[in-house]
Amino acid sequence: MNAEPRQMFDEAMAEDQAGLEAQLLALQGAAVATEPAAPAPKRQPRRQALPDHLRRVEYHQEPENTTCATPDCGQPMVRIGQDVSERLDIVPAEYFVHRHIRGKWVCKCCQQKG
């Protein structure tokens, strides 16, 4: 590029940059002027729920002692809810042994095996 096209290019780039900065400032000012954003919605699970027809094995984990641990209190605590998490699992192929049991027979008189 010689000097004249380069100067034109630099001027056009400066104009574009100034215009973009003005738009950015206008957008930032509009965002500040609007009402504060609503609280974030409750976090949704990332995966779909596991199908209901699958067998479930439940493990209940409860504390051994449900009385308040504060020395001055000692009152029984009240259950206010529960956290439930599920994990998909698979039982691998089952190994088993085929036992073929064949009876042995013999005649008591002639000792003939059958």
Phi and psi restraints in degrees (range 20) as a CNS / XPLOR table:
assign (resid 1 and name C) (resid 2 and name N)
       (resid 2 and name CA) (resid 2 and name C) 1.0 -87.5 20.0 2
assign (resid 2 and name N) (resid 2 and name CA)
       (resid 2 and name C) (resid 3 and name N) 1.0 -177.1 20.0 2
assign (resid 2 and name C) (resid 3 and name N)
       (resid 3 and name CA) (resid 3 and name C) 1.0 -64.6 20.0 2
assign (resid 3 and name N) (resid 3 and name CA)
       (resid 3 and name C) (resid 4 and name N) 1.0 -42.6 20.0 2
assign (resid 3 and name C) (resid 4 and name N)
       (resid 4 and name CA) (resid 4 and name C) 1.0 -66.9 20.0 2
assign (resid 4 and name N) (resid 4 and name CA)
       (resid 4 and name C) (resid 5 and name N) 1.0 -50.6 20.0 2
assign (resid 4 and name C) (resid 5 and name N)
       (resid 5 and name CA) (resid 5 and name C) 1.0 -64.2 20.0 2
assign (resid 5 and name N) (resid 5 and name CA)
       (resid 5 and name C) (resid 6 and name N) 1.0 -33.6 20.0 2
assign (resid 5 and name C) (resid 6 and name N)
       (resid 6 and name CA) (resid 6 and name C) 1.0 -65.2 20.0 2
assign (resid 6 and name N) (resid 6 and name CA)
       (resid 6 and name C) (resid 7 and name N) 1.0 -40.8 20.0 2
assign (resid 6 and name C) (resid 7 and name N)
       (resid 7 and name CA) (resid 7 and name C) 1.0 -64.2 20.0 2
assign (resid 7 and name N) (resid 7 and name CA)
       (resid 7 and name C) (resid 8 and name N) 1.0 -42.2 20.0 2
assign (resid 7 and name C) (resid 8 and name N)
       (resid 8 and name CA) (resid 8 and name C) 1.0 -62.8 20.0 2
assign (resid 8 and name N) (resid 8 and name CA)
       (resid 8 and name C) (resid 9 and name N) 1.0 -41.4 20.0 2
assign (resid 8 and name C) (resid 9 and name N)
       (resid 9 and name CA) (resid 9 and name C) 1.0 -63.1 20.0 2
assign (resid 9 and name N) (resid 9 and name CA)
       (resid 9 and name C) (resid 10 and name N) 1.0 -45.5 20.0 2
assign (resid 9 and name C) (resid 10 and name N)
       (resid 10 and name CA) (resid 10 and name C) 1.0 -62.2 20.0 2
assign (resid 10 and name N) (resid 10 and name CA)
       (resid 10 and name C) (resid 11 and name N) 1.0 -40.7 20.0 2
assign (resid 10 and name C) (resid 11 and name N)
       (resid 11 and name CA) (resid 11 and name C) 1.0 -65.7 20.0 2
assign (resid 11 and name N) (resid 11 and name CA)
       (resid 11 and name C) (resid 12 and name N) 1.0 -43.0 20.0 2
assign (resid 11 and name C) (resid 12 and name N)
       (resid 12 and name CA) (resid 12 and name C) 1.0 -64.5 20.0 2
assign (resid 12 and name N) (resid 12 and name CA)
       (resid 12 and name C) (resid 13 and name N) 1.0 -40.3 20.0 2
assign (resid 12 and name C) (resid 13 and name N)
       (resid 13 and name CA) (resid 13 and name C) 1.0 -65.5 20.0 2
assign (resid 13 and name N) (resid 13 and name CA)
       (resid 13 and name C) (resid 14 and name N) 1.0 -40.3 20.0 2
assign (resid 13 and name C) (resid 14 and name N)
       (resid 14 and name CA) (resid 14 and name C) 1.0 -64.5 20.0 2
assign (resid 14 and name N) (resid 14 and name CA)
       (resid 14 and name C) (resid 15 and name N) 1.0 -40.8 20.0 2
assign (resid 14 and name C) (resid 15 and name N)
       (resid 15 and name CA) (resid 15 and name C) 1.0 -63.9 20.0 2
assign (resid 15 and name N) (resid 15 and name CA)
       (resid 15 and name C) (resid 16 and name N) 1.0 -44.0 20.0 2
assign (resid 15 and name C) (resid 16 and name N)
       (resid 16 and name CA) (resid 16 and name C) 1.0 -63.2 20.0 2
assign (resid 16 and name N) (resid 16 and name CA)
       (resid 16 and name C) (resid 17 and name N) 1.0 -42.0 20.0 2
assign (resid 16 and name C) (resid 17 and name N)
       (resid 17 and name CA) (resid 17 and name C) 1.0 -65.7 20.0 2
assign (resid 17 and name N) (resid 17 and name CA)
       (resid 17 and name C) (resid 18 and name N) 1.0 -41.6 20.0 2
assign (resid 17 and name C) (resid 18 and name N)
       (resid 18 and name CA) (resid 18 and name C) 1.0 -63.5 20.0 2
assign (resid 18 and name N) (resid 18 and name CA)
       (resid 18 and name C) (resid 19 and name N) 1.0 -41.0 20.0 2
assign (resid 18 and name C) (resid 19 and name N)
       (resid 19 and name CA) (resid 19 and name C) 1.0 -64.6 20.0 2
assign (resid 19 and name N) (resid 19 and name CA)
       (resid 19 and name C) (resid 20 and name N) 1.0 -42.1 20.0 2
assign (resid 19 and name C) (resid 20 and name N)
       (resid 20 and name CA) (resid 20 and name C) 1.0 -65.5 20.0 2
assign (resid 20 and name N) (resid 20 and name CA)
       (resid 20 and name C) (resid 21 and name N) 1.0 -39.9 20.0 2
assign (resid 20 and name C) (resid 21 and name N)
       (resid 21 and name CA) (resid 21 and name C) 1.0 -65.3 20.0 2
assign (resid 21 and name N) (resid 21 and name CA)
       (resid 21 and name C) (resid 22 and name N) 1.0 -37.9 20.0 2
assign (resid 21 and name C) (resid 22 and name N)
       (resid 22 and name CA) (resid 22 and name C) 1.0 -64.7 20.0 2
assign (resid 22 and name N) (resid 22 and name CA)
       (resid 22 and name C) (resid 23 and name N) 1.0 -42.3 20.0 2
assign (resid 22 and name C) (resid 23 and name N)
       (resid 23 and name CA) (resid 23 and name C) 1.0 -64.0 20.0 2
assign (resid 23 and name N) (resid 23 and name CA)
       (resid 23 and name C) (resid 24 and name N) 1.0 -40.1 20.0 2
assign (resid 23 and name C) (resid 24 and name N)
       (resid 24 and name CA) (resid 24 and name C) 1.0 -63.5 20.0 2
assign (resid 24 and name N) (resid 24 and name CA)
       (resid 24 and name C) (resid 25 and name N) 1.0 -44.5 20.0 2
assign (resid 24 and name C) (resid 25 and name N)
       (resid 25 and name CA) (resid 25 and name C) 1.0 -63.3 20.0 2
assign (resid 25 and name N) (resid 25 and name CA)
       (resid 25 and name C) (resid 26 and name N) 1.0 -39.0 20.0 2
assign (resid 25 and name C) (resid 26 and name N)
       (resid 26 and name CA) (resid 26 and name C) 1.0 -64.5 20.0 2
assign (resid 26 and name N) (resid 26 and name CA)
       (resid 26 and name C) (resid 27 and name N) 1.0 -42.1 20.0 2
assign (resid 26 and name C) (resid 27 and name N)
       (resid 27 and name CA) (resid 27 and name C) 1.0 -67.1 20.0 2
assign (resid 27 and name N) (resid 27 and name CA)
       (resid 27 and name C) (resid 28 and name N) 1.0 -39.2 20.0 2
assign (resid 27 and name C) (resid 28 and name N)
       (resid 28 and name CA) (resid 28 and name C) 1.0 -66.1 20.0 2
assign (resid 28 and name N) (resid 28 and name CA)
       (resid 28 and name C) (resid 29 and name N) 1.0 -39.4 20.0 2
assign (resid 28 and name C) (resid 29 and name N)
       (resid 29 and name CA) (resid 29 and name C) 1.0 -65.8 20.0 2
assign (resid 29 and name N) (resid 29 and name CA)
       (resid 29 and name C) (resid 30 and name N) 1.0 -38.2 20.0 2
assign (resid 29 and name C) (resid 30 and name N)
       (resid 30 and name CA) (resid 30 and name C) 1.0 -67.7 20.0 2
assign (resid 30 and name N) (resid 30 and name CA)
       (resid 30 and name C) (resid 31 and name N) 1.0 -36.0 20.0 2
assign (resid 30 and name C) (resid 31 and name N)
       (resid 31 and name CA) (resid 31 and name C) 1.0 -68.5 20.0 2
assign (resid 31 and name N) (resid 31 and name CA)
       (resid 31 and name C) (resid 32 and name N) 1.0 -36.1 20.0 2
assign (resid 31 and name C) (resid 32 and name N)
       (resid 32 and name CA) (resid 32 and name C) 1.0 -71.9 20.0 2
assign (resid 32 and name N) (resid 32 and name CA)
       (resid 32 and name C) (resid 33 and name N) 1.0 -35.8 20.0 2
assign (resid 32 and name C) (resid 33 and name N)
       (resid 33 and name CA) (resid 33 and name C) 1.0 -72.5 20.0 2
assign (resid 33 and name N) (resid 33 and name CA)
       (resid 33 and name C) (resid 34 and name N) 1.0 -24.2 20.0 2
assign (resid 33 and name C) (resid 34 and name N)
       (resid 34 and name CA) (resid 34 and name C) 1.0 -74.3 20.0 2
assign (resid 34 and name N) (resid 34 and name CA)
       (resid 34 and name C) (resid 35 and name N) 1.0 169.6 20.0 2
assign (resid 34 and name C) (resid 35 and name N)
       (resid 35 and name CA) (resid 35 and name C) 1.0 -64.7 20.0 2
assign (resid 35 and name N) (resid 35 and name CA)
       (resid 35 and name C) (resid 36 and name N) 1.0 156.1 20.0 2
assign (resid 35 and name C) (resid 36 and name N)
       (resid 36 and name CA) (resid 36 and name C) 1.0 -60.7 20.0 2
assign (resid 36 and name N) (resid 36 and name CA)
       (resid 36 and name C) (resid 37 and name N) 1.0 149.7 20.0 2
assign (resid 36 and name C) (resid 37 and name N)
       (resid 37 and name CA) (resid 37 and name C) 1.0 -65.5 20.0 2
assign (resid 37 and name N) (resid 37 and name CA)
       (resid 37 and name C) (resid 38 and name N) 1.0 146.9 20.0 2
assign (resid 37 and name C) (resid 38 and name N)
       (resid 38 and name CA) (resid 38 and name C) 1.0 -66.6 20.0 2
assign (resid 38 and name N) (resid 38 and name CA)
       (resid 38 and name C) (resid 39 and name N) 1.0 155.5 20.0 2
assign (resid 38 and name C) (resid 39 and name N)
       (resid 39 and name CA) (resid 39 and name C) 1.0 -59.7 20.0 2
assign (resid 39 and name N) (resid 39 and name CA)
       (resid 39 and name C) (resid 40 and name N) 1.0 149.7 20.0 2
assign (resid 39 and name C) (resid 40 and name N)
       (resid 40 and name CA) (resid 40 and name C) 1.0 -61.8 20.0 2
assign (resid 40 and name N) (resid 40 and name CA)
       (resid 40 and name C) (resid 41 and name N) 1.0 139.5 20.0 2
assign (resid 40 and name C) (resid 41 and name N)
       (resid 41 and name CA) (resid 41 and name C) 1.0 -64.6 20.0 2
assign (resid 41 and name N) (resid 41 and name CA)
       (resid 41 and name C) (resid 42 and name N) 1.0 157.3 20.0 2
assign (resid 41 and name C) (resid 42 and name N)
       (resid 42 and name CA) (resid 42 and name C) 1.0 -58.9 20.0 2
assign (resid 42 and name N) (resid 42 and name CA)
       (resid 42 and name C) (resid 43 and name N) 1.0 138.5 20.0 2
assign (resid 42 and name C) (resid 43 and name N)
       (resid 43 and name CA) (resid 43 and name C) 1.0 -62.2 20.0 2
assign (resid 43 and name N) (resid 43 and name CA)
       (resid 43 and name C) (resid 44 and name N) 1.0 127.7 20.0 2
assign (resid 43 and name C) (resid 44 and name N)
       (resid 44 and name CA) (resid 44 and name C) 1.0 -92.5 20.0 2
assign (resid 44 and name N) (resid 44 and name CA)
       (resid 44 and name C) (resid 45 and name N) 1.0 149.9 20.0 2
assign (resid 44 and name C) (resid 45 and name N)
       (resid 45 and name CA) (resid 45 and name C) 1.0 -62.7 20.0 2
assign (resid 45 and name N) (resid 45 and name CA)
       (resid 45 and name C) (resid 46 and name N) 1.0 149.9 20.0 2
assign (resid 45 and name C) (resid 46 and name N)
       (resid 46 and name CA) (resid 46 and name C) 1.0 -79.4 20.0 2
assign (resid 46 and name N) (resid 46 and name CA)
       (resid 46 and name C) (resid 47 and name N) 1.0 -27.4 20.0 2
assign (resid 46 and name C) (resid 47 and name N)
       (resid 47 and name CA) (resid 47 and name C) 1.0 -114.9 20.0 2
assign (resid 47 and name N) (resid 47 and name CA)
       (resid 47 and name C) (resid 48 and name N) 1.0 164.5 20.0 2
assign (resid 47 and name C) (resid 48 and name N)
       (resid 48 and name CA) (resid 48 and name C) 1.0 -72.8 20.0 2
assign (resid 48 and name N) (resid 48 and name CA)
       (resid 48 and name C) (resid 49 and name N) 1.0 156.8 20.0 2
assign (resid 48 and name C) (resid 49 and name N)
       (resid 49 and name CA) (resid 49 and name C) 1.0 -66.1 20.0 2
assign (resid 49 and name N) (resid 49 and name CA)
       (resid 49 and name C) (resid 50 and name N) 1.0 148.9 20.0 2
assign (resid 49 and name C) (resid 50 and name N)
       (resid 50 and name CA) (resid 50 and name C) 1.0 -70.8 20.0 2
assign (resid 50 and name N) (resid 50 and name CA)
       (resid 50 and name C) (resid 51 and name N) 1.0 145.3 20.0 2
assign (resid 50 and name C) (resid 51 and name N)
       (resid 51 and name CA) (resid 51 and name C) 1.0 -58.6 20.0 2
assign (resid 51 and name N) (resid 51 and name CA)
       (resid 51 and name C) (resid 52 and name N) 1.0 144.2 20.0 2
assign (resid 51 and name C) (resid 52 and name N)
       (resid 52 and name CA) (resid 52 and name C) 1.0 -69.3 20.0 2
assign (resid 52 and name N) (resid 52 and name CA)
       (resid 52 and name C) (resid 53 and name N) 1.0 -24.7 20.0 2
assign (resid 52 and name C) (resid 53 and name N)
       (resid 53 and name CA) (resid 53 and name C) 1.0 -75.3 20.0 2
assign (resid 53 and name N) (resid 53 and name CA)
       (resid 53 and name C) (resid 54 and name N) 1.0 -11.0 20.0 2
assign (resid 53 and name C) (resid 54 and name N)
       (resid 54 and name CA) (resid 54 and name C) 1.0 -74.0 20.0 2
assign (resid 54 and name N) (resid 54 and name CA)
       (resid 54 and name C) (resid 55 and name N) 1.0 141.1 20.0 2
assign (resid 54 and name C) (resid 55 and name N)
       (resid 55 and name CA) (resid 55 and name C) 1.0 -66.0 20.0 2
assign (resid 55 and name N) (resid 55 and name CA)
       (resid 55 and name C) (resid 56 and name N) 1.0 140.2 20.0 2
assign (resid 55 and name C) (resid 56 and name N)
       (resid 56 and name CA) (resid 56 and name C) 1.0 -117.2 20.0 2
assign (resid 56 and name N) (resid 56 and name CA)
       (resid 56 and name C) (resid 57 and name N) 1.0 134.8 20.0 2
assign (resid 56 and name C) (resid 57 and name N)
       (resid 57 and name CA) (resid 57 and name C) 1.0 -108.1 20.0 2
assign (resid 57 and name N) (resid 57 and name CA)
       (resid 57 and name C) (resid 58 and name N) 1.0 120.0 20.0 2
assign (resid 57 and name C) (resid 58 and name N)
       (resid 58 and name CA) (resid 58 and name C) 1.0 -101.7 20.0 2
assign (resid 58 and name N) (resid 58 and name CA)
       (resid 58 and name C) (resid 59 and name N) 1.0 137.7 20.0 2
assign (resid 58 and name C) (resid 59 and name N)
       (resid 59 and name CA) (resid 59 and name C) 1.0 -120.4 20.0 2
assign (resid 59 and name N) (resid 59 and name CA)
       (resid 59 and name C) (resid 60 and name N) 1.0 111.9 20.0 2
assign (resid 59 and name C) (resid 60 and name N)
       (resid 60 and name CA) (resid 60 and name C) 1.0 -91.8 20.0 2
assign (resid 60 and name N) (resid 60 and name CA)
       (resid 60 and name C) (resid 61 and name N) 1.0 125.0 20.0 2
assign (resid 60 and name C) (resid 61 and name N)
       (resid 61 and name CA) (resid 61 and name C) 1.0 -118.1 20.0 2
assign (resid 61 and name N) (resid 61 and name CA)
       (resid 61 and name C) (resid 62 and name N) 1.0 106.9 20.0 2
assign (resid 61 and name C) (resid 62 and name N)
       (resid 62 and name CA) (resid 62 and name C) 1.0 -123.1 20.0 2
assign (resid 62 and name N) (resid 62 and name CA)
       (resid 62 and name C) (resid 63 and name N) 1.0 153.1 20.0 2
assign (resid 62 and name C) (resid 63 and name N)
       (resid 63 and name CA) (resid 63 and name C) 1.0 -69.0 20.0 2
assign (resid 63 and name N) (resid 63 and name CA)
       (resid 63 and name C) (resid 64 and name N) 1.0 151.0 20.0 2
assign (resid 63 and name C) (resid 64 and name N)
       (resid 64 and name CA) (resid 64 and name C) 1.0 -67.3 20.0 2
assign (resid 64 and name N) (resid 64 and name CA)
       (resid 64 and name C) (resid 65 and name N) 1.0 -37.5 20.0 2
assign (resid 64 and name C) (resid 65 and name N)
       (resid 65 and name CA) (resid 65 and name C) 1.0 -121.5 20.0 2
assign (resid 65 and name N) (resid 65 and name CA)
       (resid 65 and name C) (resid 66 and name N) 1.0 126.3 20.0 2
assign (resid 65 and name C) (resid 66 and name N)
       (resid 66 and name CA) (resid 66 and name C) 1.0 -110.8 20.0 2
assign (resid 66 and name N) (resid 66 and name CA)
       (resid 66 and name C) (resid 67 and name N) 1.0 28.9 20.0 2
assign (resid 66 and name C) (resid 67 and name N)
       (resid 67 and name CA) (resid 67 and name C) 1.0 -101.1 20.0 2
assign (resid 67 and name N) (resid 67 and name CA)
       (resid 67 and name C) (resid 68 and name N) 1.0 151.0 20.0 2
assign (resid 67 and name C) (resid 68 and name N)
       (resid 68 and name CA) (resid 68 and name C) 1.0 -61.9 20.0 2
assign (resid 68 and name N) (resid 68 and name CA)
       (resid 68 and name C) (resid 69 and name N) 1.0 134.0 20.0 2
assign (resid 68 and name C) (resid 69 and name N)
       (resid 69 and name CA) (resid 69 and name C) 1.0 -83.1 20.0 2
assign (resid 69 and name N) (resid 69 and name CA)
       (resid 69 and name C) (resid 70 and name N) 1.0 -7.2 20.0 2
assign (resid 69 and name C) (resid 70 and name N)
       (resid 70 and name CA) (resid 70 and name C) 1.0 -66.6 20.0 2
assign (resid 70 and name N) (resid 70 and name CA)
       (resid 70 and name C) (resid 71 and name N) 1.0 128.7 20.0 2
assign (resid 70 and name C) (resid 71 and name N)
       (resid 71 and name CA) (resid 71 and name C) 1.0 -57.4 20.0 2
assign (resid 71 and name N) (resid 71 and name CA)
       (resid 71 and name C) (resid 72 and name N) 1.0 -35.5 20.0 2
assign (resid 71 and name C) (resid 72 and name N)
       (resid 72 and name CA) (resid 72 and name C) 1.0 -83.6 20.0 2
assign (resid 72 and name N) (resid 72 and name CA)
       (resid 72 and name C) (resid 73 and name N) 1.0 -11.1 20.0 2
assign (resid 72 and name C) (resid 73 and name N)
       (resid 73 and name CA) (resid 73 and name C) 1.0 -100.6 20.0 2
assign (resid 73 and name N) (resid 73 and name CA)
       (resid 73 and name C) (resid 74 and name N) 1.0 -79.2 20.0 2
assign (resid 73 and name C) (resid 74 and name N)
       (resid 74 and name CA) (resid 74 and name C) 1.0 71.8 20.0 2
assign (resid 74 and name N) (resid 74 and name CA)
       (resid 74 and name C) (resid 75 and name N) 1.0 10.6 20.0 2
assign (resid 74 and name C) (resid 75 and name N)
       (resid 75 and name CA) (resid 75 and name C) 1.0 -77.4 20.0 2
assign (resid 75 and name N) (resid 75 and name CA)
       (resid 75 and name C) (resid 76 and name N) 1.0 155.4 20.0 2
assign (resid 75 and name C) (resid 76 and name N)
       (resid 76 and name CA) (resid 76 and name C) 1.0 -69.0 20.0 2
assign (resid 76 and name N) (resid 76 and name CA)
       (resid 76 and name C) (resid 77 and name N) 1.0 139.7 20.0 2
assign (resid 76 and name C) (resid 77 and name N)
       (resid 77 and name CA) (resid 77 and name C) 1.0 -83.6 20.0 2
assign (resid 77 and name N) (resid 77 and name CA)
       (resid 77 and name C) (resid 78 and name N) 1.0 157.3 20.0 2
assign (resid 77 and name C) (resid 78 and name N)
       (resid 78 and name CA) (resid 78 and name C) 1.0 -111.7 20.0 2
assign (resid 78 and name N) (resid 78 and name CA)
       (resid 78 and name C) (resid 79 and name N) 1.0 135.5 20.0 2
assign (resid 78 and name C) (resid 79 and name N)
       (resid 79 and name CA) (resid 79 and name C) 1.0 -71.9 20.0 2
assign (resid 79 and name N) (resid 79 and name CA)
       (resid 79 and name C) (resid 80 and name N) 1.0 128.7 20.0 2
assign (resid 79 and name C) (resid 80 and name N)
       (resid 80 and name CA) (resid 80 and name C) 1.0 -113.3 20.0 2
assign (resid 80 and name N) (resid 80 and name CA)
       (resid 80 and name C) (resid 81 and name N) 1.0 -1.5 20.0 2
assign (resid 80 and name C) (resid 81 and name N)
       (resid 81 and name CA) (resid 81 and name C) 1.0 161.5 20.0 2
assign (resid 81 and name N) (resid 81 and name CA)
       (resid 81 and name C) (resid 82 and name N) 1.0 -166.2 20.0 2
assign (resid 81 and name C) (resid 82 and name N)
       (resid 82 and name CA) (resid 82 and name C) 1.0 -156.7 20.0 2
assign (resid 82 and name N) (resid 82 and name CA)
       (resid 82 and name C) (resid 83 and name N) 1.0 154.1 20.0 2
assign (resid 82 and name C) (resid 83 and name N)
       (resid 83 and name CA) (resid 83 and name C) 1.0 -107.0 20.0 2
assign (resid 83 and name N) (resid 83 and name CA)
       (resid 83 and name C) (resid 84 and name N) 1.0 130.9 20.0 2
assign (resid 83 and name C) (resid 84 and name N)
       (resid 84 and name CA) (resid 84 and name C) 1.0 -122.8 20.0 2
assign (resid 84 and name N) (resid 84 and name CA)
       (resid 84 and name C) (resid 85 and name N) 1.0 128.0 20.0 2
assign (resid 84 and name C) (resid 85 and name N)
       (resid 85 and name CA) (resid 85 and name C) 1.0 -127.0 20.0 2
assign (resid 85 and name N) (resid 85 and name CA)
       (resid 85 and name C) (resid 86 and name N) 1.0 145.3 20.0 2
assign (resid 85 and name C) (resid 86 and name N)
       (resid 86 and name CA) (resid 86 and name C) 1.0 -123.7 20.0 2
assign (resid 86 and name N) (resid 86 and name CA)
       (resid 86 and name C) (resid 87 and name N) 1.0 146.2 20.0 2
assign (resid 86 and name C) (resid 87 and name N)
       (resid 87 and name CA) (resid 87 and name C) 1.0 -137.1 20.0 2
assign (resid 87 and name N) (resid 87 and name CA)
       (resid 87 and name C) (resid 88 and name N) 1.0 129.8 20.0 2
assign (resid 87 and name C) (resid 88 and name N)
       (resid 88 and name CA) (resid 88 and name C) 1.0 -76.5 20.0 2
assign (resid 88 and name N) (resid 88 and name CA)
       (resid 88 and name C) (resid 89 and name N) 1.0 135.3 20.0 2
assign (resid 88 and name C) (resid 89 and name N)
       (resid 89 and name CA) (resid 89 and name C) 1.0 -135.9 20.0 2
assign (resid 89 and name N) (resid 89 and name CA)
       (resid 89 and name C) (resid 90 and name N) 1.0 163.2 20.0 2
assign (resid 89 and name C) (resid 90 and name N)
       (resid 90 and name CA) (resid 90 and name C) 1.0 -136.8 20.0 2
assign (resid 90 and name N) (resid 90 and name CA)
       (resid 90 and name C) (resid 91 and name N) 1.0 140.6 20.0 2
assign (resid 90 and name C) (resid 91 and name N)
       (resid 91 and name CA) (resid 91 and name C) 1.0 -94.1 20.0 2
assign (resid 91 and name N) (resid 91 and name CA)
       (resid 91 and name C) (resid 92 and name N) 1.0 121.7 20.0 2
assign (resid 91 and name C) (resid 92 and name N)
       (resid 92 and name CA) (resid 92 and name C) 1.0 -66.6 20.0 2
assign (resid 92 and name N) (resid 92 and name CA)
       (resid 92 and name C) (resid 93 and name N) 1.0 172.7 20.0 2
assign (resid 92 and name C) (resid 93 and name N)
       (resid 93 and name CA) (resid 93 and name C) 1.0 -52.9 20.0 2
assign (resid 93 and name N) (resid 93 and name CA)
       (resid 93 and name C) (resid 94 and name N) 1.0 142.6 20.0 2
assign (resid 93 and name C) (resid 94 and name N)
       (resid 94 and name CA) (resid 94 and name C) 1.0 -93.3 20.0 2
assign (resid 94 and name N) (resid 94 and name CA)
       (resid 94 and name C) (resid 95 and name N) 1.0 131.2 20.0 2
assign (resid 94 and name C) (resid 95 and name N)
       (resid 95 and name CA) (resid 95 and name C) 1.0 -93.1 20.0 2
assign (resid 95 and name N) (resid 95 and name CA)
       (resid 95 and name C) (resid 96 and name N) 1.0 138.4 20.0 2
assign (resid 95 and name C) (resid 96 and name N)
       (resid 96 and name CA) (resid 96 and name C) 1.0 -148.9 20.0 2
assign (resid 96 and name N) (resid 96 and name CA)
       (resid 96 and name C) (resid 97 and name N) 1.0 166.6 20.0 2
assign (resid 96 and name C) (resid 97 and name N)
       (resid 97 and name CA) (resid 97 and name C) 1.0 -113.2 20.0 2
assign (resid 97 and name N) (resid 97 and name CA)
       (resid 97 and name C) (resid 98 and name N) 1.0 131.0 20.0 2
assign (resid 97 and name C) (resid 98 and name N)
       (resid 98 and name CA) (resid 98 and name C) 1.0 -87.1 20.0 2
assign (resid 98 and name N) (resid 98 and name CA)
       (resid 98 and name C) (resid 99 and name N) 1.0 118.2 20.0 2
assign (resid 98 and name C) (resid 99 and name N)
       (resid 99 and name CA) (resid 99 and name C) 1.0 -106.0 20.0 2
assign (resid 99 and name N) (resid 99 and name CA)
       (resid 99 and name C) (resid 100 and name N) 1.0 119.0 20.0 2
assign (resid 99 and name C) (resid 100 and name N)
       (resid 100 and name CA) (resid 100 and name C) 1.0 -101.9 20.0 2
assign (resid 100 and name N) (resid 100 and name CA)
       (resid 100 and name C) (resid 101 and name N) 1.0 114.3 20.0 2
assign (resid 100 and name C) (resid 101 and name N)
       (resid 101 and name CA) (resid 101 and name C) 1.0 -108.5 20.0 2
assign (resid 101 and name N) (resid 101 and name CA)
       (resid 101 and name C) (resid 102 and name N) 1.0 117.9 20.0 2
assign (resid 101 and name C) (resid 102 and name N)
       (resid 102 and name CA) (resid 102 and name C) 1.0 -111.8 20.0 2
assign (resid 102 and name N) (resid 102 and name CA)
       (resid 102 and name C) (resid 103 and name N) 1.0 124.9 20.0 2
assign (resid 102 and name C) (resid 103 and name N)
       (resid 103 and name CA) (resid 103 and name C) 1.0 -72.3 20.0 2
assign (resid 103 and name N) (resid 103 and name CA)
       (resid 103 and name C) (resid 104 and name N) 1.0 146.3 20.0 2
assign (resid 103 and name C) (resid 104 and name N)
       (resid 104 and name CA) (resid 104 and name C) 1.0 -105.4 20.0 2
assign (resid 104 and name N) (resid 104 and name CA)
       (resid 104 and name C) (resid 105 and name N) 1.0 131.7 20.0 2
assign (resid 104 and name C) (resid 105 and name N)
       (resid 105 and name CA) (resid 105 and name C) 1.0 -124.3 20.0 2
assign (resid 105 and name N) (resid 105 and name CA)
       (resid 105 and name C) (resid 106 and name N) 1.0 146.7 20.0 2
assign (resid 105 and name C) (resid 106 and name N)
       (resid 106 and name CA) (resid 106 and name C) 1.0 -149.0 20.0 2
assign (resid 106 and name N) (resid 106 and name CA)
       (resid 106 and name C) (resid 107 and name N) 1.0 146.0 20.0 2
assign (resid 106 and name C) (resid 107 and name N)
       (resid 107 and name CA) (resid 107 and name C) 1.0 -84.6 20.0 2
assign (resid 107 and name N) (resid 107 and name CA)
       (resid 107 and name C) (resid 108 and name N) 1.0 128.2 20.0 2
assign (resid 107 and name C) (resid 108 and name N)
       (resid 108 and name CA) (resid 108 and name C) 1.0 -68.9 20.0 2
assign (resid 108 and name N) (resid 108 and name CA)
       (resid 108 and name C) (resid 109 and name N) 1.0 -26.8 20.0 2
assign (resid 108 and name C) (resid 109 and name N)
       (resid 109 and name CA) (resid 109 and name C) 1.0 -76.0 20.0 2
assign (resid 109 and name N) (resid 109 and name CA)
       (resid 109 and name C) (resid 110 and name N) 1.0 -53.3 20.0 2
assign (resid 109 and name C) (resid 110 and name N)
       (resid 110 and name CA) (resid 110 and name C) 1.0 -109.4 20.0 2
assign (resid 110 and name N) (resid 110 and name CA)
       (resid 110 and name C) (resid 111 and name N) 1.0 3.6 20.0 2
assign (resid 110 and name C) (resid 111 and name N)
       (resid 111 and name CA) (resid 111 and name C) 1.0 59.8 20.0 2
assign (resid 111 and name N) (resid 111 and name CA)
       (resid 111 and name C) (resid 112 and name N) 1.0 24.6 20.0 2
assign (resid 111 and name C) (resid 112 and name N)
       (resid 112 and name CA) (resid 112 and name C) 1.0 -76.6 20.0 2
assign (resid 112 and name N) (resid 112 and name CA)
       (resid 112 and name C) (resid 113 and name N) 1.0 128.5 20.0 2
assign (resid 112 and name C) (resid 113 and name N)
       (resid 113 and name CA) (resid 113 and name C) 1.0 -85.9 20.0 2
assign (resid 113 and name N) (resid 113 and name CA)
       (resid 113 and name C) (resid 114 and name N) 1.0 142.9 20.0 2
